[in-house]
Amino acid sequence: MKRGGRTPRGSSRGNPPVIPTDCDTAQIEAGGRSVRLTNLRKPFWPEAGVTKGDLLRYYATIAPFLVPHVRDRAMVMKRYPNGAGGDFFFMKRAPSPRPEWIAICSIEHDSGNVIDFPVIQDLASLLWVINLGCIDLNQWYGRCDDVDRPDYLHFDLDPVPGASFAAVREAALLLHEALDALDMPAYAKTTGSRGIHVYVPIVRGPTQDQVWGFTKQIAQTLAAERPQVLTAEYRKAKRPTGRVLVDYNQNAWGRTLASIYSVRPRERPYVSMPVAWEEIRRGVEIEDFDIANAPARVRRRGDLWAPLLDERGRFDLGRYV
């Protein structure tokens, strides 16, 4: 044990490792790997009394449900070294030195640069990334064996100034109806920030650019049919106020969205939570889910997005592009 830290262990029953509350540094074991955690008592949400250690404890608890959704995907790190209210910066390359067990996904960009992204494959690598000051997780859409061929498409429903979250819920239900008419399975989650994400699991095959083009067509068609509620105008200055943006551009190559079960850097540690369509109809709110209640909900209801991990029931977009 190093000075100023402890070396707790998780139980043999698969419980999350114990992250201490009475010290700033700890060396913990997760899945047989040792992870050094730092600044555990540092306030990350001072007004809510939530520390960096609390954030790490949440991710350690939710990891069995979260990790399968980000495994084998490059992770773009958005680091908040001074907590949710502080400055942040993006980091793509996995920092060095780093543990030898951190998996790397090497992706060549148009510039010719090859960037070595970290990959979250297990609890230990999840805690390592969060310990860098990451609050939310932003993974690539394509898995590392073929980063240009995603296995889902999505829509980011984002309120334009003047639009309420009730309008976002209405937009989500309109989109669900349109996708259902195309026999496209759709799954929703609150973003934990301002909107709702809607994802469709697809058969791998179409390129990221083809996926982008398909979602653009759906978004523009739907916005043209319901202009009083929706817009697909990507130019910010030209978006009509009081509408909900059906953002298809986040499907472009190299873009990311906050992952399922991510904590968001808002005024409180809200969580991006999968929700049933009935919950949206009943009036779910962003503020319904935070790090205090999210783990219990997921244990009770299970992973509502488990179908996105299944090879069965995926939409065959290749028939349309």
N, C-alpha and C positions, 0 to 999 in steps of 0.2 A: 504494500500500500504506500502510495506516495504522500508526501507531506501535504496536509490540507485536504485530503480526499479519502474516499472509502472504496472498498471493492465488494459491493453487494452482488448477490447472485439471484437469478430467477429460480423458481421452484421446479422440481422435477415433473410437475404436472403441466408444464407449458404455460404457466402464468407469466405475465410480463416481468422483466427484471425490476427490482426495487431501485428507484432513483431517489436518493436521500434528499430531505428538505432542510437539513441543518448544516450543510457545507456547500462550498462553491464549486468544488471539483470532485469528480468521482470516476473511478475506473470500474465499469460494469461488464458483465458477461452476458452476451445475447447469442444464443444458438452456437455456443462454443467459441465465440469470438470476443475479444476484449475491445471495448470502445471507451475512449476517454471523453468525458463530458465536462464542459467548463461553464463558468458563470451561471451556475444553476439558480442562484438567488437574485439574479439581475432582473429588474422589473421590465417586462415586455408590454404589459398593459397596466401601467401604474394605477390608473383610476379604478380598474377592476380588481387590483390586487393579484394579477396573474404574472408569474415569473417565467423565465426561460425554462426552468425545471418543470413547471406545470405543463408547458407546451410539449416538452419531451415525454412527460408521463402520459399525456393524451395520445401521442403518436405510438408510444410503446403499447398502449392498450388497444388501439384501433388497428394495429399493424396486420393481424391475421385477415382482416377484411380489405384493407387498403393495398397491401403489397401485391396481391395477384393482379391488380388493375394497372400497376406501373411497371411490373417486372418485364425485363427484356426491352425496355424503352429508354432512349437517351433522356437525361434529365437536365433541363435548363434551370440553373440555380438563381433564385432571386433572394438576395441576402439582406437582412435587416439587422445589422450588428447591434443597434441600439433600440430594438423593439419596434412594435407596429407603428408608433408615431414618429419614428426617426427616418433618416435618409436610407435609401436602399440602392443597390446596384445589381445588375445582371452579371452572371458569370457562367460561361459555357464550359470552359476547360476544367477538368478535375484538377484541383490544386495539388501541388507536390511540396513536401512529401505527403504521402497518403498511405493507408494500410494496403498491404499487398492483395488483400481479398476484395478490394473495391473493383467491381467489374467496369470495363470501359467499352463504350460504343464509339468507334471512330467514323466520323461522317465527313465526306468531302463536300465542300461548298463550291458555288460557281466561281469564286475567286481562285480556286485551286487549293485553298487552305484546308487541311484536314484537322478537325477539332475532335479531341478526345473527351467525350461527355461521360460523366459518371452514370451508372445504372444502379437503381435500387432493386436488389435481388432478394433481400431478406431484412429481418429486423435490425441487424447490426448496421447494414449500409443505410437504412432509413434513419437511424439515430445519428449516424455520422453526418449525413446531409443536414438534418435539422440542427445539429450542434454548430454548423457553420453559420447559423443565423437565418436559415430559410424558414419562412412561416408557412407559405403554401408551396405545393409541388406542381411543377409544370413540365409534363413529359411530352415527348414526341408522339405523333399519332401512329406512325409505322413502327413496327418492331425492328430491332437492330439487324436482323437477318435480311431485311429489305425495307429500308427507311422511306422508300418512295411509294410503297403500296400499303395504305392504311387498312385496318380492319374495322373501322367505324367512320361514319360521317356525323356531323353535328351542326347545330344551330345555337348561336349565342343570342338570347333575347335580352336586349339591353334597353332600358328606358331612356328616351330622349328627354331633356329637361322639360318639365311640365307633365310628364307621364307618371302615374302612380304605380305601385306594385300590383294593385288590382288590375291595371291595364296589362301588366306583364303576364299575370295569370290568364287573362282573357286571350292574349297573344299565344300563350302556350297551348291553350285548348283549341284555338283555331289551327295552329300548326299540327297538333295531334290529329285533328279531324282530317286535314289534308294528307298527312302521311298514311293514315289508316285507309284512306280511299285508294292509295297506291299499294296497299298490303305491306307497308313498311313498319316493322316493329319499332316502337319508339319508347325511350326511357328518359325520365326527367329528373333533374336535381336542382335544388336551389344553388346559386353560385356562392352563397355566403357573403356576397357583396351587394349587388343591386338587382340582379336578374335571375333568369332561369336558363339552364343548359338543357338541350334536348339532343340525345344521341340515338343513332341507328346503327346496330351491328351489321356489317356487310361482309360478304365473301371477299377475301383478299384477291386482288387481280387488277382492278383499275388503278391507275396512277393517282398520286395526290392531285395533280392538275385536273384530271378527269373528275375526281370527287368534288373538287372546288367548282368546276363548271356545272355539275349536276345540282349542287346545293344552291348555286347562284340562280339557276333557272327556277327552282322551287320557290326561293325567297322572293324573287321579283314577281312571279306569277301571283303568289299569295298576297303580296303587298298591293298589287294592282287591283285585286279583287276586294280587299278590305282596307282602302286607303285612309279611312277614318280612324283606324286602330294601328296599322302597321306601316313601316317604311323599310325599303331595302336600299335607300340612298346612302352610299358609303361616304360621300363628301359631307363632312360635319356641318359646314356652313349652309348646306342646302337641305338638311333634314328638317321636315316640319316639326314644330314643337308639339308636345303632348302625345307623340306616337311612340311605338316600341320598334326599335331597330331589329330586324331579322338579319343578324350578322352572319353572312356566309363566308366572309373573307378570312375568318380564323381557320378555315380549311386549307389555306394556302400552305405551300411547302415551307417548313421551318417555323410556322406559327405554333403557339401552344395555348391551352386554357388551363386554369386551375383544376387539379384532379379531383376525383371523388374523395370525400372525407377530408379534404384540405381545410386547414384553418386559414382564415383570411385576415389581412392586416387592417381591420376596421376598428371602430371605437371600442368594440368588445370582440373577444375571440370567437366569432361566428364560424360555423362549419358548413362547407358545401355538402349538402345532404341529399341522397336519393329520396324521392318522394313518389307515392302512388298518384295516379291521375285523379283519383277520388279526393285525395288530400288537396290537390290544386283546386278542384271544384269547390271544396269546402272552405277555402280561404287560407291556405298555409302562408306563413310569413317568413322572411329571412331570419328574423330574430328568434324563431322557434328552436333553433339548433345552435348550440355552442359546445365548447369542450367539456362543460360540466355534465350535460345530459346526452350528448351524442353517443358515447359508448353503450349506455344502457339501452337506448333506442335500438341500436344495431344488434345488440345481443337478443333483444326481445323480438324484433321483426326479421332479423337476418339481413343479408345483403340483397337489397332490391335490384341491384344491378348485376347480379350473378349471371343473367342471360348474356351479358356482353362478353363473358369469358367462355361461353359455350360455342362449340363449332356448329351446333345444330341451330336451326331457326334464323339463320342470317339472311339478310336481303341480298339477292344476286344482282348487284348493280351492273355487272358486266353485260347484262342483257340490254342495257339502255345507253351505254356509252361506247 
